[in-house]
């Protein structure tokens, strides 16, 4: 397996004049981009970055971020990207946990950087205006340097992503060059990407979906069109103006696209392939996308930072809700709920915990300095995902949620995803999220938090759920109308905030 620096050189050799990255007025071919990457790698080396060092970045999706990612692959440094909304406390934790040797950031994160003592003690590179003690990113990319030479092998660490910590500190997920490249190759194959594709680079480059899009485009001489942060109007303009051919987004962003006032007037004809991951997609949104784009392919990926692709459904509209079958580099199984024994399998149709094989080509090997997390998640060669699901009679996987999200009402397990899919089909419902709320008699009751696109009453929604065939213990006992659902920066629903009463309604 090639290391990623050599992989990039191979891409330049194949397609030197192909458009590689776009960010506003910046438009670089692969040959031109290699020159910038080479300059940046030389500049980082002058700042003391060596093979195996962690380099922490706090950047939005811009050409500088993508260039930094590639420069680290050549240097053998471990790019460790953080959410650009990171707090000073979170930044301090990550810089310390990763033993960071350098910090690269931009203005949007300036307040958090200023509030971190560890950041103040590190060499810092800044995109934009710089302080006297900092190095300007633009200076590094302007250095005259020979073509970069790879200083990493396939077994070296490529990057470390941090998983979000809700009740515990974030966990570092280190990944090797070979696993990153294997995941990118599989991504190309499982999305049927052709040479010269153009993708919208809006999924953050601190998130596995964003990194996968970046690497996949390099393998096929494709174009990565940067969008610093998601904005539906800007995304629609980029799709039309840059002739985007494929989209790979979380369902929330698709929802915002199709409901934007400019959607109907936007030329979407260049988009032929759609992919989504990160969360289940409701049947209503799936239908809307299929009708609006008429894509050649609409793929549902189920995976994680640890494994990347667990399963793929390459015809999502055919069986809504199905995550499909194991990806090219993986095997999966559903084990008995709460058993923690990867060999105690759930029966077909029985809900359990999803487990993925650790020797898969895309799989990680364990968390960064977290033996406690390893002990919980790694069992006898399998990774226990913490997700619940079941295999149907055809052998297709359905992901029903997180173990922590499971609603137990009157002793019966209720999947929030199943209820959400049913409620979403009502024409007056724009978005819906289902959680369990404490109840003295039932333990928990099913509560549906609904964003409306038209007037609808609680009674009408209850009647709709009855007509949809939802079992009595699964029907919402409470409907709450809200203005917006709480979500993470990458669009994932934050059910815990709804349960805690932290919402706009």
NORCORFEN-V755270 format. One record per pair of residues at least 24 apart in sequence whose ideal C-beta (glycine too) atoms are under 7 Angstrom apart, sorted by sequence separation. I is the first residue (numbers start at 1). GAP is how many residues later the second one is. D is the distance in whole Angstrom. If there is no record, write none. Layout:
# NORCORFEN-V755270
I&GAP&D + I&GAP&D
This chain:
# NORCORFEN-V755270
51&24&7 + 52&24&6 + 53&24&5 + 54&24&5 + 55&24&6 + 56&24&5 + 57&24&5 + 58&24&5 + 60&24&5 + 84&24&5 + 88&24&5 + 92&24&5 + 95&24&6 + 154&24&4 + 196&24&7 + 198&24&6 + 201&24&6 + 232&24&5 + 236&24&6 + 247&24&6 + 271&24&7 + 272&24&5 + 273&24&5 + 274&24&5 + 275&24&4 + 276&24&6 + 277&24&4 + 300&24&6 + 332&24&5 + 357&24&7 + 358&24&6 + 428&24&6 + 481&24&6 + 51&25&4 + 53&25&7 + 55&25&6 + 57&25&7 + 59&25&6 + 84&25&6 + 87&25&6 + 91&25&5 + 92&25&7 + 152&25&6 + 187&25&5 + 195&25&5 + 196&25&6 + 197&25&4 + 198&25&4 + 199&25&6 + 200&25&6 + 201&25&5 + 202&25&4 + 232&25&5 + 245&25&6 + 246&25&7 + 251&25&6 + 268&25&6 + 277&25&7 + 357&25&6 + 358&25&5 + 423&25&5 + 428&25&6 + 480&25&6 + 49&26&6 + 52&26&7 + 54&26&5 + 56&26&6 + 58&26&5 + 86&26&5 + 92&26&5 + 194&26&7 + 195&26&6 + 196&26&6 + 199&26&7 + 201&26&6 + 236&26&5 + 240&26&5 + 244&26&6 + 245&26&6 + 246&26&7 + 250&26&7 + 275&26&6 + 277&26&6 + 330&26&6 + 331&26&4 + 356&26&7 + 428&26&4 + 40&27&6 + 44&27&6 + 88&27&3 + 95&27&7 + 193&27&6 + 198&27&6 + 200&27&6 + 233&27&6 + 236&27&6 + 239&27&7 + 240&27&5 + 243&27&4 + 244&27&6 + 245&27&6 + 246&27&4 + 247&27&5 + 248&27&4 + 249&27&6 + 250&27&7 + 290&27&5 + 330&27&6 + 355&27&4 + 356&27&5 + 409&27&7 + 419&27&6 + 423&27&7 + 428&27&7 + 40&28&7 + 49&28&5 + 58&28&6 + 88&28&5 + 91&28&6 + 184&28&6 + 188&28&5 + 202&28&5 + 232&28&4 + 245&28&7 + 247&28&7 + 250&28&4 + 251&28&5 + 355&28&6 + 428&28&4 + 446&28&6 + 448&28&4 + 183&29&6 + 187&29&5 + 233&29&6 + 239&29&6 + 250&29&6 + 331&29&7 + 355&29&5 + 356&29&6 + 407&29&4 + 419&29&7 + 446&29&7 + 447&29&6 + 450&29&6 + 452&29&6 + 37&30&6 + 41&30&4 + 45&30&7 + 236&30&5 + 251&30&4 + 255&30&6 + 258&30&5 + 286&30&6 + 330&30&4 + 355&30&7 + 426&30&7 + 446&30&5 + 447&30&7 + 36&31&5 + 40&31&4 + 44&31&6 + 184&31&4 + 188&31&6 + 254&31&6 + 258&31&7 + 286&31&6 + 329&31&5 + 353&31&6 + 354&31&5 + 446&31&6 + 447&31&4 + 448&31&5 + 449&31&5 + 450&31&6 + 451&31&6 + 184&32&5 + 188&32&6 + 239&32&6 + 329&32&4 + 330&32&7 + 353&32&7 + 410&32&5 + 414&32&6 + 445&32&4 + 450&32&7 + 37&33&5 + 41&33&5 + 58&33&7 + 104&33&7 + 202&33&6 + 329&33&5 + 354&33&5 + 409&33&5 + 410&33&7 + 445&33&6 + 447&33&6 + 449&33&5 + 451&33&7 + 37&34&5 + 41&34&5 + 185&34&7 + 251&34&6 + 258&34&6 + 286&34&5 + 409&34&6 + 451&34&6 + 180&35&6 + 184&35&6 + 200&35&6 + 213&35&5 + 254&35&6 + 353&35&6 + 354&35&5 + 408&35&6 + 409&35&5 + 426&35&6 + 68&36&6 + 352&36&7 + 408&36&6 + 409&36&6 + 449&36&6 + 26&37&5 + 37&37&7 + 283&37&4 + 342&37&5 + 351&37&6 + 407&37&5 + 409&37&6 + 56&38&6 + 200&38&6 + 283&38&7 + 342&38&6 + 351&38&7 + 352&38&7 + 423&38&7 + 426&38&5 + 23&39&5 + 56&39&6 + 200&39&6 + 209&39&6 + 340&39&6 + 351&39&5 + 407&39&6 + 23&40&4 + 342&40&4 + 350&40&6 + 280&41&7 + 349&41&6 + 437&41&7 + 21&42&5 + 56&42&6 + 423&42&7 + 434&42&7 + 348&43&5 + 349&43&7 + 422&43&6 + 54&44&4 + 56&44&4 + 198&44&6 + 200&44&5 + 310&44&7 + 340&44&7 + 346&44&7 + 21&45&6 + 54&45&6 + 59&45&7 + 161&45&7 + 198&45&6 + 199&45&7 + 203&45&7 + 348&45&6 + 354&45&7 + 54&46&5 + 55&46&7 + 59&46&7 + 60&46&7 + 198&46&5 + 203&46&6 + 310&46&5 + 422&46&5 + 54&47&6 + 55&47&5 + 56&47&5 + 57&47&4 + 58&47&4 + 59&47&5 + 161&47&6 + 198&47&5 + 199&47&5 + 200&47&6 + 53&48&4 + 57&48&7 + 60&48&7 + 197&48&5 + 422&48&5 + 55&49&7 + 197&49&6 + 199&49&6 + 307&49&5 + 351&49&6 + 449&49&5 + 353&50&6 + 58&51&4 + 419&51&7 + 49&52&6 + 159&52&7 + 433&52&5 + 48&53&7 + 49&53&6 + 193&53&7 + 307&53&7 + 309&53&6 + 308&54&4 + 431&54&6 + 449&54&7 + 47&55&6 + 191&55&7 + 307&55&6 + 334&55&6 + 419&55&6 + 307&56&5 + 334&56&6 + 418&56&7 + 306&57&7 + 334&57&6 + 419&57&7 + 306&58&5 + 414&59&7 + 414&60&5 + 433&60&5 + 435&60&5 + 412&61&5 + 8&62&6 + 98&62&7 + 351&62&6 + 433&62&6 + 437&62&7 + 64&63&5 + 410&63&6 + 435&63&5 + 409&64&6 + 435&64&5 + 8&65&7 + 332&65&7 + 433&65&6 + 5&68&5 + 59&68&7 + 94&68&6 + 209&68&6 + 4&69&4 + 5&69&4 + 209&69&6 + 325&70&7 + 325&71&6 + 324&72&6 + 325&72&7 + 64&73&6 + 324&73&7 + 67&74&7 + 74&74&4 + 98&74&6 + 322&74&5 + 323&74&5 + 48&75&7 + 76&75&4 + 97&75&6 + 322&75&7 + 323&75&7 + 47&76&6 + 74&76&6 + 75&76&6 + 76&76&4 + 93&76&6 + 94&76&7 + 307&76&6 + 322&76&6 + 323&76&5 + 74&77&6 + 306&77&6 + 319&77&6 + 321&77&6 + 73&79&7 + 78&79&5 + 80&79&7 + 76&80&5 + 79&80&5 + 80&80&5 + 82&80&7 + 78&81&6 + 192&81&7 + 304&81&6 + 78&82&6 + 191&82&6 + 191&84&6 + 73&85&6 + 311&86&5 + 47&88&7 + 405&90&6 + 302&95&7 + 44&96&7 + 212&96&7 + 43&97&3 + 208&97&5 + 302&97&5 + 40&100&5 + 43&100&5 + 51&100&6 + 208&100&6 + 321&100&6 + 39&101&7 + 40&101&5 + 42&101&5 + 51&101&7 + 39&102&5 + 39&103&7 + 42&103&4 + 39&104&4 + 36&105&5 + 192&105&6 + 39&106&5 + 54&106&7 + 191&106&7 + 38&107&5 + 41&107&5 + 38&108&7 + 191&108&6 + 38&109&5 + 190&109&7 + 38&110&4 + 37&111&6 + 34&113&7 + 190&119&7 + 280&119&6 + 190&122&5 + 83&123&6 + 186&123&6 + 81&124&6 + 82&124&6 + 190&124&7 + 81&125&4 + 183&125&4 + 183&126&7 + 173&132&5 + 173&133&6 + 69&136&6 + 190&137&6 + 280&137&5 + 190&138&6 + 282&138&6 + 283&138&5 + 66&139&7 + 189&139&6 + 282&139&5 + 61&140&6 + 65&140&5 + 284&140&4 + 61&141&6 + 186&141&6 + 283&141&6 + 284&141&5 + 163&142&6 + 186&142&5 + 282&142&4 + 283&142&6 + 5&143&7 + 61&143&6 + 186&143&5 + 6&144&5 + 61&144&6 + 161&144&5 + 5&145&3 + 69&145&7 + 3&147&6 + 5&147&6 + 182&147&6 + 66&148&6 + 3&149&5 + 61&149&7 + 3&150&5 + 3&151&5 + 2&152&7 + 1&153&4 + 3&153&7 + 4&154&6 + 66&158&6 + 66&160&7 + 63&163&6 + 62&164&5 + 61&165&5 + 61&166&6 + 62&166&5 + 61&167&5 + 60&168&4 + 60&169&5 + 259&171&7 + 4&173&5 + 3&174&4 + 7&174&6 + 4&176&6 + 186&176&7 + 255&176&6 + 1&177&4 + 4&177&6 + 18&178&7 + 2&179&6 + 182&179&4 + 183&179&4 + 1&180&6 + 182&180&5 + 1&181&7 + 179&182&7 + 179&183&5 + 179&184&7 + 175&189&6 + 174&190&7 + 173&191&5 + 173&194&6 + 174&194&5 + 172&195&6 + 171&196&5 + 172&196&3 + 171&199&5 + 22&201&6 + 171&202&5 + 18&203&4 + 20&203&6 + 21&203&5 + 22&203&5 + 23&203&4 + 19&204&5 + 20&204&7 + 22&204&7 + 21&205&7 + 15&206&3 + 11&207&5 + 14&207&6 + 11&208&7 + 160&208&6 + 8&210&6 + 11&210&7 + 7&211&7 + 278&212&7 + 278&213&7 + 279&213&6 + 278&214&6 + 279&214&6 + 22&220&6 + 252&235&6 + 253&238&5 + 252&239&3 + 250&240&6 + 250&241&4 + 250&242&7 + 97&272&7 + 207&283&5 + 204&285&7 + 204&286&6 + 203&287&7 + 164&324&7 + 166&330&6 + 85&404&6 + 83&406&6
